Amino acid sequence: MHERIAKEIQHGRFLAEHGAGEIWNWESPAGKLRWARRVKMLSKHLGPRMSVLELGCGTGYFTRELARSGAEIVALDVSPELLEIARANCSAPNVRYEIQNAYDLSYPDAIFDSVVGSSVLHHLEIQDALREIYRVLKPGGTICFTEPNMLNPQIAIQKNVPWVKRKLRDSPDETAFFRWSLRRLLEVTGYREIRIDPFDFLHPKTPVPLVNRLNSVGRFLESVPVISEFAGSLYIRAVK
């Protein structure tokens, strides 16, 4: 586990030095649509006076928008370089940044109303992380994450073929999830009211003239049984 954390810290330094937004594909026109959709997914259940933990806040792209809910946000990352960028991107008074890993959080039991994150769980030893998240959640507290879907053909290749992973500048240990196996892990950890929905057929490299049309097609495909299972991402919600 310590070796894995060290690799993620090194990867965070690489992202900070080479442009995390471009590597994460949030800066293209299609990428901005995908980012905005995830912001809504992660923040729509938040409100003033809620205590919220954001795991893997990275450069603060999502933190800034989560803060608009009025919730008290604790934003964590293992990378000091990414946190430095995050502080510059979002200095809202209701946000506190901390360097911590997801396996050994410094908080007491049952302190957060919600734990959220975008594309972070697939960087972690998932069973250990889910247990620690469960520990710090209040009874009735929620989790909300968006993560890559291993059934998507591109994701499957990217996460399992080493030279493709390196070319696309993934971290060495990151993976993706099958939703049924992730559901089982959530269940055995004690979570309830679990929902995991595939979403997002819009590729971040979609040419600008096609973005709106293909976005509409993708939204339709999300409603089609079987085909929807091959979407690029998973929308994960559960309750303690």
For each residue, the residues with C-beta under 8 A, 3 or more apart:
1: 4 5 103 125 128
2: 5 6
3: 6 7
4: 1 7 8 125 173
5: 1 2 8 9 78 101 103
6: 2 3 9 10
7: 3 4 10 11 171 172 173
8: 4 5 11 12 78 79 123 171 173
9: 5 6 12 13 78 79
10: 6 7 13 14
11: 7 8 14 15 79 171 172
12: 8 9 15 16 58 77 78 79 80 81 82
13: 9 10 16 17 79 81
14: 10 11 17 18 169
15: 11 12 18 19 20 23 24 58 59 79 81 82
16: 12 13 20 59 79 81 82 84 85
17: 13 14 81
18: 14 15 22 23 169
19: 15 22 23
20: 15 16 23 24 58 59 82 85
21: 24 26 27 59 61
22: 18 19 25 27
23: 15 18 19 20 169
24: 15 20 21 31 58 119
25: 22 28 31 34 204 205
26: 21 31 32 34 35 61 204
27: 21 22 31 32
28: 25 31 32 204 205 206
29: 32 33 206 208 211
30: 33 34 202 203 204 205 206 211 214 215
31: 24 25 26 27 28 34 35 204
32: 26 27 28 29 35 36
33: 29 30 36 37 202 211 215
34: 25 26 30 31 37 38 200 202 204
35: 26 31 32 38 39 61
36: 32 33 39 40
37: 33 34 40 41 199 200
38: 34 35 41 42 62 118 146
39: 35 36 42 43 62 65 66
40: 36 37 43 44
41: 37 38 44 144 146 235
42: 38 39 62 66 116 117 118 144 145 146
43: 39 40 46 65 66 68 69 116
44: 40 41
45: 114 142 144
46: 43 50 52 66 69 70 71 114 116
47: 50 69 70 71
48: 69 70 71
49: 70 71 72
50: 46 47 69 70 71 72 113 114
51: 71 72 74 111 112 113 114
52: 46 66 69 71 72 73 74 112 113 114 115 116
53: 73 74 76 105 107 112 114 115 116 133 136
54: 57 62 63 66 73 74 75 76 115 116 117
55: 76 102 115 116 117 120 121 129 133
56: 76 77 102 117 118 119 120 123
57: 54 60 62 63 75 76 77 82 83 86 97 117
58: 12 15 20 24 61 62 77 79 82 85 86
59: 15 16 20 21 82 85 86 89
60: 57 63 64 75 85 86 87 88 89 90
61: 21 26 35 58 64 65 89
62: 38 39 42 54 57 58 65 66 118
63: 54 57 60 66 67 73 75 86 89 90 95
64: 60 61 67 68 89 90 92
65: 39 43 61 62 68
66: 39 42 43 46 52 54 62 63 69 71 73 116
67: 63 64 71 73 90 92 94 95
68: 43 64 65
69: 43 46 47 48 50 52 66
70: 46 47 48 49 50 94
71: 46 47 48 49 50 51 52 66 67 94 113 114
72: 49 50 51 52 94 96
73: 52 53 54 63 66 67 92 94 95 96
74: 51 52 53 54 95 96 98 112
75: 54 57 60 63 83 86 95 96 97 98
76: 53 54 55 56 57 97 98 99 100 102 105
77: 12 56 57 58 82 83 86 97 99
78: 5 8 9 12 99 100 101
79: 8 9 11 12 13 15 16 58 82 83 99
80: 12 83 84 99
81: 12 13 15 16 17 84 85
82: 12 15 16 20 57 58 59 77 79 85 86
83: 57 75 77 79 80 86 87 97 99
84: 16 80 81 87 88
85: 16 20 58 59 60 81 82 88 89
86: 57 58 59 60 63 75 77 82 83 89 90 97
87: 60 83 84 90 91 97
88: 60 84 85 91
89: 59 60 61 63 64 85 86
90: 60 63 64 67 86 87 95
91: 87 88 95
92: 64 67 73 95
93:
94: 67 70 71 72 73
95: 63 67 73 74 75 90 91 92
96: 72 73 74 75
97: 57 75 76 77 83 86 87
98: 74 75 76 106
99: 76 77 78 79 80 83
100: 76 78 104 105 106
101: 5 78 104
102: 55 56 76 105 120 124 128 129 132 133
103: 1 5 124 125 128 129 132
104: 100 101 132
105: 53 76 100 102 132 135 136
106: 98 100
107: 53 111 112 136
108: 111 136
109: 135 136
110: 135 136 137 138 139 141
111: 51 107 108 136 138
112: 51 52 53 74 107 115 136 137 138 141
113: 50 51 52 71 137 138 141 142
114: 45 46 50 51 52 53 71 137 141 142 143 144
115: 52 53 54 55 112 133 136 137 141 142 143 144
116: 42 43 46 52 53 54 55 66 143 144 145
117: 42 54 55 56 57 120 121 145
118: 38 42 56 62 145 146
119: 24 56 122 123 146 147 148
120: 55 56 102 117 123 124 145 147
121: 55 117 124 126 129 145 147 177 236
122: 119 126 147 148 159 174 175 176 177
123: 8 56 119 120 171 173 174
124: 102 103 120 121 128 129
125: 1 4 103 128 129
126: 121 122 129 130 177 182 185
127: 130 131 185 189
128: 1 102 103 124 125 131 132
129: 55 102 103 121 124 125 126 132 133
130: 126 127 133 134 185 186 189 191
131: 127 128 134 135 189
132: 102 103 104 105 128 129 135 136
133: 53 55 102 115 129 130 136 137 143
134: 130 131 137 189 190 191 240
135: 105 109 110 131 132
136: 53 105 107 108 109 110 111 112 115 132 133
137: 110 112 113 114 115 133 134 141 142 143 240
138: 110 111 112 113 141 240
139: 110 240
140: 239 240
141: 110 112 113 114 115 137 138 239 240
142: 45 113 114 115 137 237 238 239 240
143: 114 115 116 133 137 191 236 237 238 239 240
144: 41 42 45 114 115 116 236 237
145: 42 116 117 118 120 121 236
146: 38 41 42 118 119 233 234 235 236
147: 119 120 121 122 176 177 182 233 234 236
148: 119 122 152 155 159 176 177 232 233 234
149: 152 155 176 177 178 179 198 229 230 231 232 233 234
150: 155 156 159 175 176 177 178
151: 155 156 178 179 198 229 230
152: 148 149 155 156 176 230 231 232 233
153: 156 157 230
154: 157 158 203 232
155: 148 149 150 151 152 158 159 176 232
156: 150 151 152 153 159 160 176
157: 153 154 160 161 164
158: 154 155 161 164 165 168 170
159: 122 148 150 155 156 165 170 174 175 176
160: 156 157 165
161: 157 158 164 165
162: 165 166
163: 166 167
164: 157 158 161 167 168
165: 158 159 160 161 162 168 170 172
166: 162 163 169 170
167: 163 164
168: 158 164 165
169: 14 18 23 166
170: 158 159 165 166 174
171: 7 8 11 123 174
172: 7 11 165
173: 4 7 8 123
174: 122 123 159 170 171
175: 122 150 159
176: 122 147 148 149 150 152 155 156 159
177: 121 122 126 147 148 149 150 181 182 234
178: 149 150 151 181 182
179: 149 151 182 183 196 198 234
180: 183 184
181: 177 178 184 185
182: 126 147 177 178 179 185 186 196 234 236
183: 179 180 186 187 194 196
184: 180 181 187 188
185: 126 127 130 181 182 188 189
186: 130 182 183 189 191 194 236 238
187: 183 184 190 191 194
188: 184 185
189: 127 130 131 134 185 186
190: 134 187 240
191: 130 134 143 186 187 194 238 239 240
192: 238 239 240
193: 237 238 239
194: 183 186 187 191 237 238
195: 235 236 237 238
196: 179 182 183 234 235 236 237
197: 234 235
198: 149 151 179 222 228 229 230 231 233 234 235
199: 37 222 231 232 233 234 235
200: 34 37 218 222 231 232 233
201: 214 217 218 221 222 231 232
202: 30 33 34 206 211 214 215 218 232
203: 30 154 206 214 232
204: 25 26 28 30 31 34
205: 25 28 30
206: 28 29 30 202 203 210 211 214
207: 210 211
208: 29 211
209:
210: 206 207 213 214
211: 29 30 33 202 206 207 208 214 215
212: 215 216
213: 210 216 217
214: 30 201 202 203 206 210 211 217 218
215: 30 33 202 211 212 218 219
216: 212 213 219 220
217: 201 213 214 220 221
218: 200 201 202 214 215 221 222 231
219: 215 216 222 223
220: 216 217 223 224
221: 201 217 218 224 227 228 231
222: 198 199 200 201 218 219 228 231
223: 219 220 228
224: 220 221 227 228
225: 228
226: 229
227: 221 224 230
228: 198 221 222 223 224 225 231
229: 149 151 198 226
230: 149 151 152 153 198 227
231: 149 152 198 199 200 201 218 221 222 228
232: 148 149 152 154 155 199 200 201 202 203
233: 146 147 148 149 152 198 199 200
234: 146 147 148 149 177 179 182 196 197 198 199
235: 41 146 195 196 197 198 199
236: 121 143 144 145 146 147 182 186 195 196
237: 142 143 144 193 194 195 196
238: 142 143 186 191 192 193 194 195
239: 140 141 142 143 191 192 193
240: 134 137 138 139 140 141 142 143 190 191 192
